[in-house]
Amino acid sequence: MAKIFQVSARAGMTRVVEPIARGLLRAGVTPNAVTVTGTFGVLVGALGFGARGHLVAGALIVTVFALTDLLDGTMARMSGGSTRFGAFLDSSMDRVADSAVFGAVAYWLAREGDQAGVAAALICLAAGGLVSYVKARAEGLGMTCNVGIAERTERLLIVGVGGLLTGVGVPYALQVALWLLAAVSIFTVGQRMAHVYRQAHATTPSGSRG
């Protein structure tokens, strides 16, 4: 199944990102530095603005700095490929950033007394982590798991649009976005588990328990 954020859109973003990546590399900036900077920016947007109810500013800042996920990957590719530590750092910083975003959303909704919204945000946080874990665990076992309708970019896009619309006065936009995201995240976990099951079953010798 095609991802929400279509491949053509990703390719278009890559064409924009590549000149920036080249310029940063020429200036001596490393992909790891961009990774850390992007995470710091997301933390500022989520905790410094979103958690305090400045949803428009928070959503815009998080979106801008979340795009560094494309930038550092492009820089790594241009400089000869990601190092093992670079890949580890990127995944780790993604989890930090995601936790900050959904933690900030849950905190703000709790201050507003929206218990259902808090529940949705916590489900998104847990399911989003599980989406990433299932893929990492499958790849650690030598299988592929690049499937699912809602990867990290899609998840941040959905919650960002919800926060932005709520910030400009659209009622319940963030809550709707969170419940939608919770549903597609859980569905993505199921997609990935089914995909891994089929691979594992296909490689199980006849007569063995699978």
Steps between C-alpha positions, in 0.01 A plus 500: 500500500625845409606725786297809583790730413544384141835414345458781247470753783811359665686525169394863466627578849828328419555734204459794735716349774796393286640852431478579872675174583784576259544846645516371857753232407719758327482710818628204703171420674456128572178299466519417872509871586186554291332206675566644846405853394173377352413316820580807710274709276213253537545510879480879497187498285326224695595583858563873473195584293257209450485397865421860596208518257674691218387239252560686174857598587568157645367317194698717259826467694462124538422462129802702389743314724341160432598549135863466606422127502513523121798735506736292712420187300572682173826634641605152613427359155696777328798451730527129432226343707388499860736369764379245753510761774322750276214255443484428873502870588230580245264231632564597861442871439178419312367326812598799716326742264185289467474464878529877539231570242238263636597566860450872442164439335387277787615759755309783333185291462523399866517868598189555288323216681463290185544146631400335171757709315769404751413133448528543123838672532634223723375233258677685218820514703493128583388385154752725326782350704372153420489577127870584510590211733331235283699617198830515691444155654409346164806647331714378792375148422593536134154576360355807330222711645470811284121488482213686660283802431634718782873534548661776706455774240132421465448495877661839553311645205163390637556631853656820361198575281269431793694733728514772236125487433420505872733794542308703240167418661368183336319311780623151589742485206788379717285239673373367166856490367619308806229235481559465125871466565441247777292289261746509209797439732338188646409389148861552390624284787264227380620540141862464606439203725308324223779578252763357734283196572475420129877528458571286805241241392647486150848422636384242755608149388219258422400309812635762740281702734457860377 
